[in-house]
């Protein structure tokens, strides 16, 4: 498809849909958004208007019947990822799906198989792999700059709660997955090895009131992973922490250390006469990973144009989900869980 403009349908007109839609429309010359889909037609119309001449619909089925496009970008809740991917694949459309890939491994397999058998691309939205600093760290690890990675620590903390559907076990998989699956993917990718076992602890320590509504609700958690190469992974998270959006990484190697990220979201630092200092934190994931979101969609579009495998495959999405599900099982049983599940 050299020289072609990839026509995209954005499914979901929420915050992530806006990020991807605006990036495609105004920052990626090789692609264009030709349709927006959202069950909230007013939200779809609002995003479509921001994207210029763009159709909008309440369902993917309607969009498929009225507009010609090459790919979909799915930004809707987790429980919709599988059915939307299957519908898009059946119509011959390439698929970019936000994380997590699906609710369970069976759905993930369906998505992978549906796209693979038709020769379509399936990329999962792990934008941290495209963050310039994290990408540089991966390059340094591959070049043995710090020897062999032996301990990787990753954290994600958000200022507010995720949407309520993410806390409902019938629609989401809980905070540990919906918020921290990025950490699971990043640690596996940087370690360069598959997860062998997982042990997790969690509790509702910030919002204990929500435990009465959702029995397994947790807002603070820690996960210990062992990898097949002997490495150790540590993941921790918390929401809502209030102080800002916080995502950091530390990679310990046999010959050195790499750290990525900090709490401060700006280089601005104010020192006052009362001997107090003031700075600012990142207010959201959109600010912290602005460049990563752009680069991951650029990579997806390139995979279509150049007919190459996406940098983050459906199998990557499944592996991260499997480790997350093992952590959820560990929370339920209080025991270490071995992989594969």
Secondary structure, DSSP 8 states (H G I E B T S, - for coil): -TT--EEEEEE--SHHHHHHHHHHHHH-TTEEEEEEE-SSHHHHHHHHHHTSS-EEESSHHHHHHH---SEEEE-S-HHHHHHHHHHHHHTT-EEEEESSS-SSHHHHHHHHHHHHTTT--EEEE-GGGGSHHHHHHHHHHHTTTTSSEEEEEEEEEESS---GGGGSTTT---HHHHHHHHHHHHHHHHHTS-EEEEEEEEE-SS-GGGGGTSTT--SEEEEEEEETTS-EEEEEEEE--SS-BEEEEEEEETTEEEEE--SBSSS--EE-TTS-EE--BB-SHHHHTHHHHHHHHHHHHHHHHTT---SSBHHHHHHHHHHHHHHHHHHHHSS-EES--
